[in-house]
């Protein structure tokens, strides 16, 4: 296939061979990714210069970053693959480990998964499982083990089968927030520490944990800073680019990533001072809330922004839920630091919790903070907890007079036309309100 | 000024032509493979100075006809408000989707719901069922409203529902019962959307399926109120598009 490529996801055939990758398939996938990326990202107008780094990260998604990970492994560092923000990353970093969010956002591997898993489950779980069994994800092929959790039934039961292909460690996440639930999770955290200590042959100390906390706090602060800059009108960066950065946050080197996000924010602050934005100030400001969008799921953002809208916030795990809460950095002993870590993670308002009223408050807060004009609630098909919770969020929005649109979809392109019509009509109603 | 409102739907193209504020003509044609080829003959005859397009193919018309675009939702709201300003709830069932729209006293869209991504509860569903029964859409429309229907179609999916209908036929269930079950299945889907959105009087029924008298009567009996339906319900969207061209979007 010939194309005038100014952007290319780089090929690493030797590396892929070592990792036992289905080279032919991954090569096709990286070409598609390159084309899609060029079309949806590089074509954007008034793009900040600081995005060049993230373009580079994507171009190295199947190679450069993998090389770094494999080198780290040679130094004895443990590599953990995840699909959830309910993973104590501070502990992984404290023990010199690497935490990688695995591939789960492409429709391409769903048919592979459906050979084993039922069709009627969440596309994210199917996509991830498919990436593994089809051997087209270099990250899956590089990790020491997969960290699974119990935040939904589809994941929980899939881990049992995934474990037949790749070592999968499951941590129980409580689904209520009472004192004994917190104690349970502290026990789980301690078991996880044992697992990490035995693999890394290192002992978790207070000093080490503080290092991990500092790295994570700095990373989360940089993402908060980026998100805050989107509240200006015109927004200095597109929603698509921000979603991309939030996705990259899960697999890039955390220290380098933090530095690059801060450099980008320096540039954006200057833009804000000059009143420069990526679109004119009349563009509709939309907040997205709901199921996380794993790389390369850019479907909703593409539609919203191609229709002249601007996504200004993602209330989602790949979004604010990942970085809204920090941890204190002053502790006198390890035990109290671990308790604070549990407290920090128990603030996560994942829809797996019941009740989960704090999420309703959080959505309203983010709506106000981001100066959005409407909320699009995004639910993946079969993502029961987010899907059902939409009702409560919708009721709260109606009470506050916030325009609200519910979209349920999956990774396939077949419903783009219908979603487009809904979003256009939603925009029409918001514009009429402006008059 | 010559003004054209055009609704490029999934099954048919509807158009409404105004000269100044006077409605001069309107029509319905099959969409075919290339809807724009179907549009060109009358477009060149009318030579509109302003065109607003709506419907599934609206973005096609944007460049080819130099049209402005609005969604079917806004077009139907505008069209029905012109025909009957007392309407607050619209049921629109077209060839490929069904919608429920709530509008305010000025005809502005307040909220809407659309069916999920399949043919259940649409005009296409009715066409396929009629085909399976070897009857016409007019036969469906003339069917009587049964007081105590005994059978139900369980399948949401059009393809499965068709097999269900065929097996009912082979079991010797009467045609009237089967038609009633078909209409029930659409009406129930519409009722769910109406209940989600909240019904406010008065209610209108638009889109091609609004010509189905039996379905209209069934919805009226479920809602326990009378439903307004325009004389030519399928052109409501095109009419709305023309009116929006007239007054500006």
Interface residues (C-beta under 8 A of the other chain):
Chain A: X408 X414 X415 X417 X418 X421 X422 X424 X425 X428 X429 X432
Chain B: X56 X70 X71 X72 X73 X74 X97 X108 X109 X110 X111 X112 X114 X116 X117
